[in-house]
Amino acid sequence: MHTETVRINVTLPRELLESVNDIAGSRSRSRLIAESLQEYVRKIKKDELEKQLEEGYQAAAKESIALTEEFAAVDLEGWDEY
């Protein structure tokens, strides 16, 4: 799978660029930066999804508790007979 690439101009602190150059080694600096950004974007999207799921679970839990409380009297009907 070939992905179209575009050239951009990015300004980085000198120390960061030196670290990138050290890590990149025989790989290209552009490839290292692209892979790092892809991983960062994946993490951000995953974190956002987990937050949405957590909010959904909390809303569903509140709804379940409200339904349980609403029907508590009906649920207990007939228990005195046993």
C-alpha positions as CSV (number, residue, x, y, z in Angstrom):
1,M,0.0,0.0,0.0
2,H,1.5,3.3,-1.1
3,T,0.6,6.4,0.7
4,E,1.0,9.8,-0.9
5,T,3.4,12.0,0.9
6,V,3.7,15.8,1.1
7,R,6.5,18.0,2.1
8,I,6.1,20.3,5.0
9,N,8.2,22.8,6.9
10,V,8.4,22.1,10.6
11,T,10.3,24.0,13.3
12,L,11.8,22.0,16.2
13,P,14.0,22.8,19.1
14,R,17.6,22.0,18.2
15,E,18.0,19.5,21.1
16,L,14.9,17.6,19.9
17,L,16.2,17.4,16.3
18,E,19.6,16.2,17.6
19,S,17.8,13.4,19.5
20,V,15.7,12.5,16.4
21,N,18.9,12.3,14.3
22,D,20.5,10.1,16.9
23,I,17.5,7.7,17.1
24,A,16.9,7.7,13.3
25,G,20.2,6.1,12.7
26,S,20.2,4.5,9.2
27,R,16.5,5.2,8.8
28,S,15.4,8.6,7.4
29,R,14.5,11.3,9.8
30,S,11.2,11.8,7.9
31,R,10.2,8.2,8.3
32,L,10.9,8.3,12.1
33,I,8.9,11.5,12.5
34,A,6.0,10.1,10.4
35,E,5.9,6.8,12.4
36,S,6.0,8.8,15.7
37,L,3.2,11.0,14.6
38,Q,1.1,8.0,13.5
39,E,1.6,6.4,16.9
40,Y,0.7,9.6,18.6
41,V,-2.5,10.1,16.5
42,R,-3.5,6.5,17.2
43,K,-3.1,7.1,21.0
44,I,-5.1,10.3,20.9
45,K,-7.9,8.5,19.0
46,K,-7.8,5.5,21.4
47,D,-8.0,7.8,24.4
48,E,-10.9,9.7,22.9
49,L,-12.8,6.5,22.2
50,E,-12.1,5.1,25.7
51,K,-13.4,8.4,27.2
52,Q,-16.6,8.1,25.1
53,L,-17.1,4.5,26.1
54,E,-16.6,5.4,29.8
55,E,-19.1,8.2,29.6
56,G,-21.6,5.8,27.8
57,Y,-21.1,3.1,30.5
58,Q,-21.7,5.7,33.2
59,A,-24.8,6.9,31.6
60,A,-26.1,3.4,31.1
61,A,-25.3,2.6,34.7
62,K,-27.3,5.6,35.9
63,E,-30.2,4.6,33.7
64,S,-30.1,1.0,35.0
65,I,-30.1,2.2,38.6
66,A,-33.1,4.4,37.9
67,L,-35.0,1.6,36.2
68,T,-34.2,-0.8,39.1
69,E,-35.4,1.8,41.7
70,E,-38.5,2.5,39.6
71,F,-39.5,-1.2,39.6
72,A,-38.2,-2.2,43.0
73,A,-41.7,-2.5,44.5
74,V,-42.9,-4.7,41.7
75,D,-39.9,-6.9,41.9
76,L,-40.6,-7.6,45.6
77,E,-44.3,-8.4,45.1
78,G,-45.1,-12.0,46.2
79,W,-41.9,-12.6,48.1
80,D,-43.8,-12.8,51.4
81,E,-45.5,-15.9,50.2
82,Y,-42.3,-17.9,50.2
